[in-house]
Amino acid sequence: MQKDRLAEAVRRSIVENKLVLPEETVVVGVSGGADSVCLLRILVSLRERLDITVHVAHLNHLLRGAESEGDARYVSRLAKKLGVLATIEARDVRPTRQRTACRWKTPPAR
């Protein structure tokens, strides 16, 4: 099954590159999107073989109203369903985003 091959490739990469050591806690940033949910599910499926603890972190940036709140609820429910602890917080990032915004110059035409 392709799902099993992906999980095995992730496990092999983690072990070969010593990305995570046994008994460590891996904090997974989960937005609620497909990529981060896939990563979470793979790490949860590997936690016993890797001897790791998985912890979910989700930050609601308060930029998309009810949709952002829905993402936070989804991530919280998913973490509970998968049996992992989660830290779910909300922060208004608009002031920080405005202070740190880069002003990109238009690149020269080629």
WOGI-V504149 format. One record per backbone hydrogen bond with DSSP energy under -1.0 kcal/mol. NH is the residue of the N-H (numbers start at 1). CO is the residue of the C=O. E is the energy in kcal/mol with one decimal. If there is no record, write none. Layout:
nh:co:e
NH:CO:E
NH:CO:E
This chain:
nh:co:e
5:1:-1.6
6:2:-2.2
7:3:-2.2
8:4:-2.3
9:5:-2.3
10:6:-2.3
11:7:-2.6
12:8:-2.7
13:9:-2.2
14:10:-2.5
15:11:-2.6
16:12:-3.1
17:13:-1.9
18:15:-1.1
19:14:-2.2
23:51:-4.5
24:21:-1.7
26:53:-3.3
28:55:-3.1
30:57:-2.6
37:33:-2.2
38:34:-2.4
39:35:-2.3
40:36:-2.4
41:37:-2.6
42:38:-2.4
43:39:-2.6
44:40:-2.6
45:41:-2.1
46:42:-1.3
50:46:-2.7
52:47:-2.1
53:24:-2.4
55:26:-2.7
56:85:-2.7
57:28:-2.5
58:87:-2.6
60:89:-3.2
67:64:-1.5
69:65:-1.9
70:66:-2.4
71:67:-2.0
72:68:-2.1
73:69:-2.2
74:70:-2.6
75:71:-2.7
76:72:-2.3
77:73:-2.7
78:74:-2.7
79:75:-2.5
80:76:-2.1
81:77:-2.6
82:78:-2.3
84:79:-2.6
87:56:-2.8
89:58:-2.4
91:60:-2.5
93:61:-1.4
97:93:-3.1
98:94:-2.4
99:95:-1.9
100:96:-2.1
